[in-house]
Amino acid sequence: MGIKLYELRGKDPKYLWSSNPWKARMCLKLKGIEFESVPLTYPEIHAILPGILHKENGCTVPVLVDGENVIQDSFKIAQYLEEKYTGASIFQGNLALHEFIYNWIAEIKEPLFKLVILDIANKLDYESKEYYIKKNTALYGDLSTAALKDREVNVKRIQKNLNLLLDNLKQNTFLSGETIGWTDISLASFLYMIKLANESVLNEVIASTDQDLFNGWWNNMSKLMV
């Protein structure tokens, strides 16, 4: 029995829009592990995953099924793959450093997500869109307001943090060093989600970065975005 990766899809089954499943997918690609993608809508997640995870609440993707092993959450999946499979290292023997930078990246995720929060909604099937809007309205209030509130300030904040992070590329090919690691995957998966939702927003937030450095890194990371 091969590995299955349960992911989140939009109205178009090929629109795999969520960054967390992309982290797991990119880890699998990095290690050269073959897997079967199982894209699910929100209603399908609520119908199918409780039977796989053996619980009713907290059934989110990604979920990786490898024989009798069932792992939920992109970080736990990365740890599982690192421990069980050979190939390129995800954490490169320095898990603490990757966790530290991952938490730093998390600082820009919410304001960045808000910039495309409506774009994503419009790419979902009707039932998924209803659930998505209800879920995110509970977190951020009216989504139209959330998308526009302090937009200019948020863009500048995102640009500042991206520049600080990407400045590491002056010394190394990747954020993790000379090879791709969890830090690169964490940032690239989120930026790829933004690109899929609205490429003009991605172009806006990376506009102040060193374009040669960013494009070199992005082109290398794009090999895992398939």
Contacts in CASP RR format, 6 or more apart in sequence:
PFRMAT RR
TARGET T0000
AUTHOR 0000-0000-0000
METHOD contacts of the structure
MODEL  1
MGIKLYELRGKDPKYLWSSNPWKARMCLKLKGIEFESVPLTYPEIHAILP
GILHKENGCTVPVLVDGENVIQDSFKIAQYLEEKYTGASIFQGNLALHEF
IYNWIAEIKEPLFKLVILDIANKLDYESKEYYIKKNTALYGDLSTAALKD
REVNVKRIQKNLNLLLDNLKQNTFLSGETIGWTDISLASFLYMIKLANES
VLNEVIASTDQDLFNGWWNNMSKLMV
1 67 0 8 1.000
2 34 0 8 1.000
2 35 0 8 1.000
2 36 0 8 1.000
2 66 0 8 1.000
2 67 0 8 1.000
3 28 0 8 1.000
3 33 0 8 1.000
3 34 0 8 1.000
3 35 0 8 1.000
3 36 0 8 1.000
3 64 0 8 1.000
3 65 0 8 1.000
3 66 0 8 1.000
3 67 0 8 1.000
4 35 0 8 1.000
4 36 0 8 1.000
4 37 0 8 1.000
4 38 0 8 1.000
4 64 0 8 1.000
4 65 0 8 1.000
5 21 0 8 1.000
5 24 0 8 1.000
5 25 0 8 1.000
5 28 0 8 1.000
5 35 0 8 1.000
5 36 0 8 1.000
5 37 0 8 1.000
5 38 0 8 1.000
5 62 0 8 1.000
5 63 0 8 1.000
5 64 0 8 1.000
5 65 0 8 1.000
6 21 0 8 1.000
6 38 0 8 1.000
6 40 0 8 1.000
6 45 0 8 1.000
6 48 0 8 1.000
6 49 0 8 1.000
6 52 0 8 1.000
6 61 0 8 1.000
6 62 0 8 1.000
6 63 0 8 1.000
6 64 0 8 1.000
6 65 0 8 1.000
7 16 0 8 1.000
7 18 0 8 1.000
7 21 0 8 1.000
7 25 0 8 1.000
7 37 0 8 1.000
7 38 0 8 1.000
7 39 0 8 1.000
7 40 0 8 1.000
7 61 0 8 1.000
7 62 0 8 1.000
8 16 0 8 1.000
8 17 0 8 1.000
8 18 0 8 1.000
8 21 0 8 1.000
8 39 0 8 1.000
8 40 0 8 1.000
8 41 0 8 1.000
8 42 0 8 1.000
8 45 0 8 1.000
8 61 0 8 1.000
9 15 0 8 1.000
9 16 0 8 1.000
9 17 0 8 1.000
9 39 0 8 1.000
9 40 0 8 1.000
9 41 0 8 1.000
10 16 0 8 1.000
10 17 0 8 1.000
10 39 0 8 1.000
10 41 0 8 1.000
10 123 0 8 1.000
10 124 0 8 1.000
10 125 0 8 1.000
10 128 0 8 1.000
11 123 0 8 1.000
11 124 0 8 1.000
11 125 0 8 1.000
11 128 0 8 1.000
12 123 0 8 1.000
13 39 0 8 1.000
14 39 0 8 1.000
15 123 0 8 1.000
15 196 0 8 1.000
16 22 0 8 1.000
16 25 0 8 1.000
16 37 0 8 1.000
16 39 0 8 1.000
16 196 0 8 1.000
17 120 0 8 1.000
17 123 0 8 1.000
17 193 0 8 1.000
17 196 0 8 1.000
17 197 0 8 1.000
18 61 0 8 1.000
18 193 0 8 1.000
19 189 0 8 1.000
19 190 0 8 1.000
19 192 0 8 1.000
19 193 0 8 1.000
20 60 0 8 1.000
20 61 0 8 1.000
20 62 0 8 1.000
20 73 0 8 1.000
20 74 0 8 1.000
20 189 0 8 1.000
21 61 0 8 1.000
21 62 0 8 1.000
21 74 0 8 1.000
22 189 0 8 1.000
22 192 0 8 1.000
22 193 0 8 1.000
22 225 0 8 1.000
23 62 0 8 1.000
23 74 0 8 1.000
23 75 0 8 1.000
23 77 0 8 1.000
23 78 0 8 1.000
23 185 0 8 1.000
23 186 0 8 1.000
23 189 0 8 1.000
24 62 0 8 1.000
24 64 0 8 1.000
24 74 0 8 1.000
24 77 0 8 1.000
24 78 0 8 1.000
25 37 0 8 1.000
25 62 0 8 1.000
25 224 0 8 1.000
26 185 0 8 1.000
26 188 0 8 1.000
26 189 0 8 1.000
26 224 0 8 1.000
26 225 0 8 1.000
27 74 0 8 1.000
27 77 0 8 1.000
27 78 0 8 1.000
27 81 0 8 1.000
27 90 0 8 1.000
27 182 0 8 1.000
27 185 0 8 1.000
28 35 0 8 1.000
28 81 0 8 1.000
29 223 0 8 1.000
29 224 0 8 1.000
29 226 0 8 1.000
30 88 0 8 1.000
30 90 0 8 1.000
30 180 0 8 1.000
30 181 0 8 1.000
30 185 0 8 1.000
30 224 0 8 1.000
31 81 0 8 1.000
31 85 0 8 1.000
31 86 0 8 1.000
31 87 0 8 1.000
31 88 0 8 1.000
31 90 0 8 1.000
32 87 0 8 1.000
32 88 0 8 1.000
33 81 0 8 1.000
33 85 0 8 1.000
35 64 0 8 1.000
40 48 0 8 1.000
40 49 0 8 1.000
40 61 0 8 1.000
41 124 0 8 1.000
41 125 0 8 1.000
41 127 0 8 1.000
41 128 0 8 1.000
42 124 0 8 1.000
42 127 0 8 1.000
42 128 0 8 1.000
42 131 0 8 1.000
42 132 0 8 1.000
43 127 0 8 1.000
43 128 0 8 1.000
43 131 0 8 1.000
45 59 0 8 1.000
45 60 0 8 1.000
45 61 0 8 1.000
46 59 0 8 1.000
49 59 0 8 1.000
49 60 0 8 1.000
49 61 0 8 1.000
49 63 0 8 1.000
50 56 0 8 1.000
50 59 0 8 1.000
52 63 0 8 1.000
52 65 0 8 1.000
52 70 0 8 1.000
53 59 0 8 1.000
53 63 0 8 1.000
53 70 0 8 1.000
53 72 0 8 1.000
60 72 0 8 1.000
60 73 0 8 1.000
62 72 0 8 1.000
62 73 0 8 1.000
62 74 0 8 1.000
62 77 0 8 1.000
63 70 0 8 1.000
63 71 0 8 1.000
63 72 0 8 1.000
64 70 0 8 1.000
64 71 0 8 1.000
64 72 0 8 1.000
64 77 0 8 1.000
64 80 0 8 1.000
66 80 0 8 1.000
66 84 0 8 1.000
69 80 0 8 1.000
71 77 0 8 1.000
71 80 0 8 1.000
75 102 0 8 1.000
78 90 0 8 1.000
78 91 0 8 1.000
78 182 0 8 1.000
78 185 0 8 1.000
79 91 0 8 1.000
81 90 0 8 1.000
82 89 0 8 1.000
82 90 0 8 1.000
82 91 0 8 1.000
88 179 0 8 1.000
88 180 0 8 1.000
88 181 0 8 1.000
89 179 0 8 1.000
89 181 0 8 1.000
90 181 0 8 1.000
90 182 0 8 1.000
90 185 0 8 1.000
91 98 0 8 1.000
91 181 0 8 1.000
91 182 0 8 1.000
92 98 0 8 1.000
92 176 0 8 1.000
92 177 0 8 1.000
92 179 0 8 1.000
92 181 0 8 1.000
97 183 0 8 1.000
98 176 0 8 1.000
98 181 0 8 1.000
98 182 0 8 1.000
98 183 0 8 1.000
98 186 0 8 1.000
101 165 0 8 1.000
101 175 0 8 1.000
101 183 0 8 1.000
101 186 0 8 1.000
102 182 0 8 1.000
102 183 0 8 1.000
102 186 0 8 1.000
104 161 0 8 1.000
104 165 0 8 1.000
105 165 0 8 1.000
105 183 0 8 1.000
105 186 0 8 1.000
105 187 0 8 1.000
105 190 0 8 1.000
107 161 0 8 1.000
108 157 0 8 1.000
108 158 0 8 1.000
108 161 0 8 1.000
108 162 0 8 1.000
109 190 0 8 1.000
111 154 0 8 1.000
111 157 0 8 1.000
111 158 0 8 1.000
112 154 0 8 1.000
112 158 0 8 1.000
112 190 0 8 1.000
112 194 0 8 1.000
112 205 0 8 1.000
114 140 0 8 1.000
114 146 0 8 1.000
114 147 0 8 1.000
114 149 0 8 1.000
114 154 0 8 1.000
115 147 0 8 1.000
115 151 0 8 1.000
115 154 0 8 1.000
115 155 0 8 1.000
115 194 0 8 1.000
115 198 0 8 1.000
115 201 0 8 1.000
115 205 0 8 1.000
116 193 0 8 1.000
116 194 0 8 1.000
116 197 0 8 1.000
116 198 0 8 1.000
116 201 0 8 1.000
117 136 0 8 1.000
117 140 0 8 1.000
117 143 0 8 1.000
117 146 0 8 1.000
117 147 0 8 1.000
118 143 0 8 1.000
118 144 0 8 1.000
118 147 0 8 1.000
119 197 0 8 1.000
119 198 0 8 1.000
119 201 0 8 1.000
120 132 0 8 1.000
120 197 0 8 1.000
121 129 0 8 1.000
121 132 0 8 1.000
121 133 0 8 1.000
121 143 0 8 1.000
122 129 0 8 1.000
123 197 0 8 1.000
124 132 0 8 1.000
133 143 0 8 1.000
136 143 0 8 1.000
136 146 0 8 1.000
137 143 0 8 1.000
140 146 0 8 1.000
155 204 0 8 1.000
155 205 0 8 1.000
158 205 0 8 1.000
159 205 0 8 1.000
159 206 0 8 1.000
159 207 0 8 1.000
159 208 0 8 1.000
159 209 0 8 1.000
162 205 0 8 1.000
162 206 0 8 1.000
162 208 0 8 1.000
162 209 0 8 1.000
163 208 0 8 1.000
163 209 0 8 1.000
165 175 0 8 1.000
165 187 0 8 1.000
166 175 0 8 1.000
166 209 0 8 1.000
166 210 0 8 1.000
166 213 0 8 1.000
166 214 0 8 1.000
166 217 0 8 1.000
168 175 0 8 1.000
168 177 0 8 1.000
169 175 0 8 1.000
169 210 0 8 1.000
169 213 0 8 1.000
169 214 0 8 1.000
169 217 0 8 1.000
170 210 0 8 1.000
170 213 0 8 1.000
172 178 0 8 1.000
173 179 0 8 1.000
173 217 0 8 1.000
173 220 0 8 1.000
174 180 0 8 1.000
174 181 0 8 1.000
174 183 0 8 1.000
174 184 0 8 1.000
174 217 0 8 1.000
174 220 0 8 1.000
175 181 0 8 1.000
175 183 0 8 1.000
175 184 0 8 1.000
175 187 0 8 1.000
175 217 0 8 1.000
176 182 0 8 1.000
176 183 0 8 1.000
176 184 0 8 1.000
180 220 0 8 1.000
180 221 0 8 1.000
180 224 0 8 1.000
184 217 0 8 1.000
184 221 0 8 1.000
185 221 0 8 1.000
185 224 0 8 1.000
188 218 0 8 1.000
188 221 0 8 1.000
188 224 0 8 1.000
188 225 0 8 1.000
191 202 0 8 1.000
191 206 0 8 1.000
191 218 0 8 1.000
192 225 0 8 1.000
194 201 0 8 1.000
194 202 0 8 1.000
194 205 0 8 1.000
195 202 0 8 1.000
206 214 0 8 1.000
END
